[in-house]
Structure formats: structure tokens, C-alpha cells
Amino acid sequence: MSETDDMVQDAVSRYLEYTELGGRPPDFSDLAADVREKVQQIIGMLEQTEGIALRTAFPEEAGGPSRSAGQLLQASGSVEDRALLAELDAWLPPGTPVDVDGAPSGFALPNLPVAASWTVGTTGGRVRVWRIDVPAAADLENDTTHLVSLDRVFRAFSETAAICLVCADLNCLLLEPQDCAPVIEVPAGGVTSRRYRRPIAPVGEALSAYLRELIPAWEALPRFVTGSAQALDVTALATEAAAGAVGIQKALGARARYPKKEVLSALGEPEAGALAQMAISLYEGRHTAEEIAVQLTKLAGSP
């Protein structure tokens, strides 16, 4: 390992210690420019891979809630970006987190000109929305060669549920991990090549429907009423269970041969009472299961 690699590793270790234990963020100003650039690239990858943004400020300096499409729309200067963000703002549920996505800058994506990118949702439902410099989604649908590159993105950012490729006409192709990697088809057992499984659709409609599918709305849990539980009568339950067990054995004895018939037919209340007492003793912890087994062996008259 070179001296540069050692410095990069030390800087990243200091950053991880800061994110896990808190305190002041590490100062990388003393590092050479090329080393500092490598460190920032690795930190950027770590923040994306984690699934939620890592802490980047002291607690007293922390920002407010996650941004929304409407907030990003106000800060955007590109006409194309504003059109896409306005579509998201109109369709997404209020409060859906939307933020700028830096993932495309870390990957070589041949034939896939990503002009702008955002993440929508949080862990468990994160979708990467990428605006592509392609006039219409129908043009992009005819080329599947870039699915290999997108497969690497899914593997690098495991929290990504889908990637939404949006073209200039604001129609999109929504891709999931299984679309970008060969899979074994069931029940035929053959390998299915990479392909689009979802049709072209307007980005707002497609993304909102996908999020509802991914994170369904759950009905509210019914209210639990406390104090309504009834206490169990252990003695009554043990007596009932023991009497039932003895009754079954007596019924078997009626059809058995001697001497088993005589032994089973002789069972009655004393044996049922003894069994009930054993069950109660086991429930109350006065005897162990092994001790009860010894008593049962004696009760059965076995050597």
C-alpha cells in the first residue's frame, strides 16, 4: 500500500469515527489536493450507500426536515429540471423526501447521458430519478445495452428500489434490479436476458404508483383495551386435562387385551388427581420436567 493510500485510509477512518461517535467533523485541509479529492469521493459513496444521509453537522447545526420536490423546484434554474420537479411535486404525496442524487457521477454510463438526478423516498422505498438527454422514452426503450451499467449501480447502492429514467417528453422507464441483470425464469428454469418489464408512462403517474406499490398504506391498528384479560384457573385447567387423558386411556383399555386391558380399565380419579397435581407443580416451578418424568414412571409401575 502506497503512502497516498495510507493517508486516504486514515482520513476515511477519521470520518467514520465522527459519524459513529459524533464530535467535530475531521479537517482535511492539510491533505494534498489529490488525496483530499479521493477522500471526498469515498465519503460521497458512503453517504449514498448508507440509504439515509449521514450526519454532516453538529447537533446544534443540523438542518430541518428533508427537502421536497417543491423546495427543490424553487431553487432550480434549469427549465428542464423545473418541468420534471413540477411533475413530481404535483404527483408525489406531501412530505415525500426528494434530494439531489450524486450517484451518476461515480459511474461510467455509456449511451446514457444523465443531465440531472434526484433521489425520491427513503430507506425501503428509495427511487433514483435521472433526467436523460434523450428526446423521447420510446427512443431509449429500443436500446438495452446500458442495462449492464445500471446493474452495477443497483449492486453499489443496495438501498435503491428502482431507477427512473426520464426523457425530455417527461415520459419514463422505471427499472428494478431484476430488469438489469439476467435472472432464472420460473418455472421454466431458463435464463431471461435483461429487458424492460414496465411500460413507458408519464413520470409523475409512474413514480407515485410505484411508491404506493412499494410502501402500501396500512390501516390503523385497533385500540387495545387494557384490563379485560381474564385470569387463568390453572387448577381447573389441569384437572380437566388430566381427566381427559385418563378418559382416553380407559377407552383404549376397553378394546385392549389382558393384562393391558385390566391396567387401563382400573384408571380413575386417583390417577387423574395425581396427574393434575404434577401439571400444577410443573407450572408453578416446584418440579422440573425431568422430575415429573420420574414420577410418571413410578405411577405407571415401571421398574
C-alpha positions in Angstrom: 0.0 0.0 0.0 1.4 3.4 -1.0 1.7 6.5 1.3 -1.2 8.1 -0.5 -3.4 5.1 0.1 -2.4 5.2 3.8 -3.4 8.8 4.1 -6.7 8.1 2.3 -7.5 5.2 4.6 -6.6 7.3 7.7 -8.8 10.2 6.6 -11.8 7.9 5.9 -11.3 6.2 9.3 -11.5 9.6 11.0 -14.7 10.4 9.1 -16.3 7.1 10.1 -15.3 7.6 13.7 -17.0 11.0 13.5 -20.3 9.7 12.0 -20.5 6.9 14.6 -19.3 8.7 17.8 -20.1 12.3 17.0 -17.9 15.3 17.8 -16.4 17.8 15.3 -16.1 16.7 11.7 -12.5 15.9 10.7 -10.4 18.6 9.0 -8.9 17.5 5.6 -7.4 20.9 4.7 -3.9 19.6 5.5 -4.1 16.9 2.8 -2.8 17.3 -0.7 -5.4 18.1 -3.3 -5.3 14.7 -5.0 -5.6 12.9 -1.6 -8.5 15.2 -0.5 -10.3 14.5 -3.8 -10.1 10.7 -3.3 -11.3 11.1 0.3 -14.3 13.2 -0.7 -15.2 10.7 -3.4 -15.2 7.8 -0.9 -17.2 9.8 1.6 -19.8 10.6 -1.1 -20.1 6.9 -1.9 -20.5 6.1 1.8 -23.3 8.6 2.2 -25.2 7.3 -0.8 -24.7 3.6 0.1 -26.0 4.1 3.7 -29.5 4.6 2.4 -30.1 7.7 4.5 -27.9 10.8 4.7 -25.1 10.5 7.2 -24.7 13.3 9.8 -22.8 16.2 8.3 -23.1 18.8 11.1 -23.1 19.2 14.8 -26.4 18.5 16.5 -26.9 22.2 17.1 -26.2 23.0 13.4 -28.3 20.2 12.0 -30.8 21.2 9.3 -34.5 20.8 9.3 -36.7 18.1 7.7 -35.9 16.5 4.3 -36.5 18.6 1.3 -39.4 18.1 -1.0 -39.8 18.4 -4.8 -41.5 21.8 -4.3 -38.5 23.2 -2.4 -36.1 21.9 -5.0 -38.3 23.4 -7.7 -37.9 26.9 -6.2 -34.1 26.6 -6.2 -33.7 25.1 -9.7 -32.7 27.2 -12.6 -32.9 24.8 -15.5 -36.1 24.8 -17.5 -36.0 21.0 -18.0 -35.3 20.4 -14.3 -38.1 22.7 -13.3 -40.6 20.8 -15.5 -39.6 17.5 -14.1 -39.7 18.7 -10.5 -43.0 20.3 -11.0 -44.4 17.0 -12.2 -43.1 15.2 -9.1 -44.4 18.0 -6.9 -47.9 17.5 -8.4 -48.0 13.7 -8.1 -46.0 12.7 -5.1 -47.7 12.5 -1.6 -47.0 15.6 0.6 -43.8 15.2 2.6 -42.1 12.7 0.3 -38.4 13.3 0.7 -36.6 14.4 -2.5 -32.9 15.3 -2.7 -30.1 15.7 -5.3 -28.5 12.4 -6.2 -24.8 12.2 -6.9 -24.6 8.5 -7.9 -24.3 9.0 -11.7 -21.1 11.0 -11.3 -19.3 7.9 -9.9 -20.2 5.6 -12.8 -19.4 5.3 -16.4 -22.8 5.1 -18.1 -22.2 4.6 -21.9 -25.1 5.8 -24.1 -26.9 7.1 -21.1 -26.5 10.9 -20.9 -27.6 11.8 -17.3 -28.3 15.5 -17.2 -29.7 15.7 -13.6 -30.6 13.3 -10.9 -32.6 13.1 -7.7 -33.5 10.5 -5.0 -37.1 10.1 -4.0 -38.2 8.4 -0.8 -36.1 7.0 2.0 -34.7 3.6 3.0 -37.1 0.9 2.0 -38.5 2.9 -0.9 -35.7 5.0 -2.4 -36.0 5.6 -6.2 -33.3 7.3 -8.2 -34.9 9.7 -10.7 -32.5 10.5 -13.6 -33.2 13.1 -16.3 -31.8 11.8 -19.5 -30.8 13.9 -22.5 -33.0 11.8 -24.9 -36.0 13.4 -26.7 -38.5 10.6 -26.0 -38.6 7.5 -23.8 -39.6 5.4 -26.9 -36.1 6.1 -28.3 -34.4 4.9 -25.0 -36.6 1.7 -24.9 -35.0 0.4 -28.1 -31.6 0.2 -26.5 -30.9 -2.2 -23.7 -27.1 -2.1 -23.7 -27.0 0.4 -20.8 -28.8 -2.0 -18.5 -25.4 -3.6 -17.7 -24.2 -0.3 -16.3 -27.4 0.2 -14.3 -26.9 -3.3 -12.9 -23.6 -2.0 -11.3 -25.5 0.9 -9.8 -28.0 -1.4 -8.2 -25.2 -3.5 -6.7 -23.3 -0.5 -5.4 -26.3 1.2 -3.8 -28.3 -1.7 -2.3 -30.9 0.5 -0.8 -32.1 1.5 -4.3 -35.5 0.1 -5.1 -35.7 1.4 -8.7 -34.1 3.8 -11.2 -36.5 6.0 -13.1 -35.1 7.2 -16.5 -37.0 10.3 -17.5 -36.7 11.7 -21.0 -37.4 15.2 -22.4 -41.1 14.3 -23.1 -41.4 13.7 -19.3 -42.2 10.0 -20.0 -40.1 7.5 -18.2 -38.9 3.9 -18.0 -38.9 2.6 -14.4 -36.3 -0.1 -13.8 -35.9 -2.5 -10.9 -32.8 -4.7 -10.1 -34.3 -7.7 -11.8 -34.6 -5.8 -15.1 -30.9 -5.0 -15.3 -29.5 -8.5 -14.5 -30.1 -11.9 -16.1 -32.4 -13.9 -14.0 -33.6 -17.5 -13.9 -37.2 -17.7 -15.1 -39.7 -19.8 -13.1 -41.0 -22.4 -13.7 -39.1 -23.0 -17.0 -35.7 -22.6 -15.3 -34.2 -20.8 -18.3 -32.1 -17.6 -18.1 -34.0 -14.5 -19.1 -32.0 -11.7 -20.5 -32.1 -8.0 -19.4 -35.2 -6.3 -20.5 -37.8 -3.6 -19.7 -40.7 -5.1 -17.7 -42.7 -2.0 -17.1 -44.3 0.1 -19.9 -43.4 3.7 -20.8 -45.5 6.1 -18.6 -45.6 9.7 -17.5 -43.0 10.2 -14.7 -45.4 11.5 -12.1 -48.0 8.8 -12.6 -45.5 6.0 -12.8 -43.5 7.1 -9.8 -46.4 7.7 -7.5 -48.0 4.4 -8.4 -44.7 2.6 -7.8 -44.3 4.2 -4.4 -47.8 3.1 -3.4 -47.0 -0.4 -4.6 -43.6 -0.4 -2.8 -44.8 1.1 0.5 -48.6 0.4 0.8 -50.7 2.4 3.2 -51.6 0.3 6.3 -54.8 0.6 8.1 -54.6 1.9 11.7 -54.2 -0.7 14.4 -57.3 -1.2 16.5 -57.2 0.2 20.0 -56.1 -2.3 22.7 -58.4 -2.3 25.7 -56.3 -3.0 28.8 -57.6 -4.7 31.9 -60.0 -7.0 30.0 -57.9 -10.2 30.2 -59.3 -12.9 32.5 -57.0 -14.7 34.9 -56.5 -18.4 34.1 -57.6 -21.0 36.6 -54.6 -23.3 36.4 -56.1 -25.9 38.8 -59.3 -26.2 36.8 -57.4 -26.5 33.5 -55.0 -29.1 34.9 -57.9 -31.1 36.4 -59.8 -31.0 33.1 -56.8 -32.0 31.0 -55.8 -34.9 33.4 -59.4 -36.2 33.5 -59.5 -36.1 29.7 -56.2 -38.0 29.4 -57.3 -40.7 31.8 -60.6 -41.0 30.0 -58.8 -41.7 26.7 -56.7 -44.4 28.3 -59.8 -46.1 29.8 -61.4 -46.1 26.4 -58.4 -47.7 24.9 -58.5 -50.3 27.7 -62.0 -51.4 26.7 -60.5 -52.6 23.4 -57.2 -53.9 24.7 -56.1 -57.4 25.6 -55.2 -58.6 29.1 -53.2 -57.7 31.1 -53.2 -54.2 29.5 -57.0 -54.2 29.5 -57.1 -54.7 33.2 -54.5 -51.9 33.9 -56.1 -49.3 31.7 -59.6 -50.0 32.9 -58.6 -49.6 36.5 -57.6 -46.0 36.0 -59.8 -43.4 37.7 -60.0 -40.3 39.8 -56.8 -41.0 41.9 -54.7 -41.2 38.8 -56.3 -38.2 37.3 -55.8 -36.2 40.5 -52.1 -37.2 40.6 -51.6 -36.1 37.0 -53.3 -32.8 37.7 -51.1 -32.2 40.7 -48.0 -32.9 38.6 -49.1 -30.4 36.0 -49.7 -27.7 38.6 -46.4 -28.4 40.2 -44.7 -28.1 36.8 -46.5 -24.8 36.1 -45.5 -23.3 39.5 -41.9 -24.4 39.1 -41.8 -26.7 42.1 -40.6 -29.5 39.9 -38.7 -29.8 36.7 -39.8 -31.7 33.6 -37.2 -34.4 34.4 -38.6 -34.9 37.9 -42.2 -35.2 36.6 -41.0 -37.9 34.1 -39.6 -39.9 37.1 -43.0 -39.6 38.9 -44.9 -40.7 35.9 -42.6 -43.7 35.6 -43.4 -44.6 39.2 -47.1 -44.0 38.7 -47.1 -46.4 35.7 -45.4 -49.1 37.9 -42.4 -49.4 35.6 -39.1 -50.6 37.0 
